[in-house]
């Protein structure tokens, strides 16, 4: 039976039918996985924003020999491509976290919210120089 309200308990089906918890140990391991996955989301978001700032930064002036000029556009294209790949990965992780929360289990909800908070504290809290595109945690 699928729950349509927030419930507390160790019996939860998460994302796929074969990921079911039937003991406290499997439930705690599931909560740990949710916590780590949501912290990893914040880490990947930090990497994506840093690549994005590299891709959009203005190129430095070439030296008098002009040797640095041809390499810079190729580097910026690679940074843009890496930003696009990381955006796709972050989108997939964000949607999976949203679907996990839609299990309506209180423990899963708290594990994901705490994971996002701790991940933000560890990886993104000191980002004064990186502009945030969207303030939503799972965007």
Secondary structure as GFF3:
##gff-version 3
##sequence-region A 1 139
A	DSSP	beta_strand	12	13	.	.	.	ID=ss1
A	DSSP	beta_strand	20	21	.	.	.	ID=ss2
A	DSSP	alpha_helix	24	56	.	.	.	ID=ss3
A	DSSP	alpha_helix	69	101	.	.	.	ID=ss4
A	DSSP	alpha_helix	106	119	.	.	.	ID=ss5
A	DSSP	pi_helix	120	124	.	.	.	ID=ss6
###
